[in-house]
């Protein structure tokens, strides 16, 4: 069984992984905001399964609704947040040569993580 990893903004569960990919189910609680970040070794694909996500890519902010998706290339500064009163569920796929939580460069974090 896949374990749930709690975060200040919600939680995630790893659903599947292979040599160059990792798939997560991400839950973002109402008001939850992930850090503004980039990755050196991986790109990401996000699909909204439930709710509505506010997505920042570089300096552009857009809204992703259910069944919509976005691609985040390596090195791109990005963030997702849930500004709604309902839960947000994202299916996220990482693709790259190094797939771990240490490949995060944070620029802003409301939870003051480094």
C-alpha positions as a LaTeX table, in Angstrom:
\begin{tabular}{lrrr}
\hline
Residue & $x$ (\AA) & $y$ (\AA) & $z$ (\AA) \\
\hline
Unk1 & 0.00 & 0.00 & 0.00 \\
Unk2 & 1.23 & 3.50 & $-0.84$ \\
Unk3 & 1.86 & 5.74 & 2.15 \\
Unk4 & 0.62 & 9.30 & 2.49 \\
Unk5 & 3.30 & 11.97 & 3.05 \\
Unk6 & 1.92 & 14.93 & 5.00 \\
Unk7 & 2.99 & 18.46 & 4.04 \\
Unk8 & 1.93 & 21.86 & 5.46 \\
Unk9 & $-0.15$ & 22.51 & 2.31 \\
Unk10 & $-1.78$ & 19.04 & 2.20 \\
Unk11 & $-0.27$ & 15.65 & 1.28 \\
Unk12 & 0.91 & 13.38 & $-1.50$ \\
Unk13 & 0.96 & 9.68 & $-2.30$ \\
Unk14 & 3.34 & 8.04 & $-4.77$ \\
Unk15 & 1.20 & 5.98 & $-7.15$ \\
Unk16 & 3.85 & 4.52 & $-9.47$ \\
Unk17 & 7.47 & 4.92 & $-10.50$ \\
Unk18 & 9.98 & 3.67 & $-13.03$ \\
Unk19 & 13.52 & 4.40 & $-14.17$ \\
Unk20 & 12.81 & 7.95 & $-15.42$ \\
Unk21 & 9.31 & 8.69 & $-14.09$ \\
Unk22 & 7.34 & 9.05 & $-10.87$ \\
Unk23 & 3.58 & 9.56 & $-10.55$ \\
Unk24 & 1.99 & 11.20 & $-7.49$ \\
Unk25 & $-1.50$ & 12.03 & $-6.31$ \\
Unk26 & $-1.27$ & 15.45 & $-4.66$ \\
Unk27 & $-3.92$ & 16.79 & $-2.27$ \\
Unk28 & $-3.85$ & 20.55 & $-1.66$ \\
Unk29 & $-6.14$ & 21.69 & 1.14 \\
Unk30 & $-8.19$ & 24.87 & 0.75 \\
Unk31 & $-5.78$ & 27.80 & 1.14 \\
Unk32 & $-2.75$ & 25.54 & 0.62 \\
Unk33 & 0.19 & 26.94 & $-1.36$ \\
Unk34 & 3.20 & 24.98 & $-2.55$ \\
Unk35 & 6.55 & 26.78 & $-2.60$ \\
Unk36 & 7.66 & 28.79 & $-5.62$ \\
Unk37 & 10.33 & 26.44 & $-6.94$ \\
Unk38 & 12.29 & 25.01 & $-9.85$ \\
Unk39 & 13.97 & 21.68 & $-10.59$ \\
Unk40 & 17.31 & 21.06 & $-12.27$ \\
Unk41 & 16.85 & 17.38 & $-13.14$ \\
Unk42 & 13.15 & 16.87 & $-13.90$ \\
Unk43 & 10.17 & 18.21 & $-15.77$ \\
Unk44 & 6.62 & 17.85 & $-14.45$ \\
Unk45 & 3.15 & 17.27 & $-15.88$ \\
Unk46 & 0.12 & 18.29 & $-13.78$ \\
Unk47 & $-3.47$ & 17.15 & $-14.39$ \\
Unk48 & $-6.30$ & 18.51 & $-12.25$ \\
Unk49 & $-8.46$ & 15.58 & $-11.12$ \\
Unk50 & $-10.64$ & 17.57 & $-8.70$ \\
Unk51 & $-11.02$ & 21.25 & $-7.91$ \\
Unk52 & $-9.29$ & 24.26 & $-9.37$ \\
Unk53 & $-5.59$ & 25.15 & $-9.22$ \\
Unk54 & $-3.97$ & 28.54 & $-9.45$ \\
Unk55 & $-0.72$ & 27.85 & $-11.32$ \\
Unk56 & 2.27 & 30.17 & $-11.55$ \\
Unk57 & 4.73 & 29.47 & $-14.38$ \\
Unk58 & 7.59 & 31.98 & $-14.35$ \\
Unk59 & 5.64 & 35.27 & $-14.00$ \\
Unk60 & 2.37 & 34.04 & $-15.56$ \\
Unk61 & $-0.58$ & 33.02 & $-13.39$ \\
Unk62 & $-3.35$ & 30.86 & $-14.82$ \\
Unk63 & $-6.26$ & 28.78 & $-13.56$ \\
Unk64 & $-6.44$ & 25.05 & $-14.26$ \\
Unk65 & $-9.83$ & 23.37 & $-13.86$ \\
Unk66 & $-10.78$ & 19.71 & $-13.66$ \\
Unk67 & $-9.49$ & 17.63 & $-16.58$ \\
Unk68 & $-7.03$ & 20.36 & $-17.64$ \\
Unk69 & $-3.26$ & 19.91 & $-17.61$ \\
Unk70 & 0.02 & 21.78 & $-17.88$ \\
Unk71 & 3.65 & 20.92 & $-18.62$ \\
Unk72 & 6.47 & 22.42 & $-16.53$ \\
Unk73 & 9.89 & 22.10 & $-18.26$ \\
Unk74 & 13.10 & 21.60 & $-16.21$ \\
Unk75 & 14.40 & 24.86 & $-14.77$ \\
Unk76 & 11.01 & 26.62 & $-14.93$ \\
Unk77 & 9.98 & 28.56 & $-11.82$ \\
Unk78 & 6.53 & 27.32 & $-10.80$ \\
Unk79 & 3.97 & 26.99 & $-8.02$ \\
Unk80 & 0.47 & 25.65 & $-7.47$ \\
Unk81 & $-2.06$ & 26.82 & $-4.93$ \\
Unk82 & $-5.65$ & 26.18 & $-3.94$ \\
Unk83 & $-7.45$ & 29.49 & $-3.52$ \\
Unk84 & $-10.84$ & 27.74 & $-3.41$ \\
Unk85 & $-12.89$ & 26.43 & $-0.46$ \\
Unk86 & $-12.94$ & 22.89 & $-1.93$ \\
Unk87 & $-10.16$ & 20.29 & $-2.05$ \\
Unk88 & $-7.71$ & 20.21 & $-4.96$ \\
Unk89 & $-6.40$ & 16.91 & $-6.28$ \\
Unk90 & $-3.62$ & 16.87 & $-8.88$ \\
Unk91 & $-2.04$ & 13.91 & $-10.63$ \\
Unk92 & 1.61 & 14.85 & $-11.10$ \\
Unk93 & 4.17 & 13.03 & $-13.21$ \\
Unk94 & 7.87 & 13.72 & $-12.86$ \\
Unk95 & 10.14 & 12.84 & $-15.74$ \\
Unk96 & 13.92 & 13.11 & $-15.63$ \\
Unk97 & 17.28 & 11.71 & $-14.72$ \\
Unk98 & 16.98 & 12.33 & $-10.95$ \\
Unk99 & 13.64 & 11.92 & $-9.20$ \\
Unk100 & 13.83 & 12.89 & $-5.55$ \\
Unk101 & 12.61 & 15.58 & $-3.17$ \\
Unk102 & 16.12 & 17.10 & $-2.98$ \\
Unk103 & 15.83 & 18.45 & $-6.54$ \\
Unk104 & 14.00 & 21.57 & $-5.33$ \\
Unk105 & 15.30 & 25.12 & $-5.44$ \\
Unk106 & 12.85 & 27.26 & $-3.43$ \\
Unk107 & 12.37 & 30.97 & $-4.15$ \\
Unk108 & 9.40 & 31.62 & $-1.83$ \\
Unk109 & 7.63 & 29.49 & 0.75 \\
Unk110 & 4.84 & 30.70 & 3.04 \\
Unk111 & 5.71 & 27.84 & 5.44 \\
Unk112 & 9.33 & 29.10 & 5.65 \\
Unk113 & 10.97 & 25.85 & 4.53 \\
Unk114 & 14.43 & 26.02 & 2.94 \\
\hline
\end{tabular}
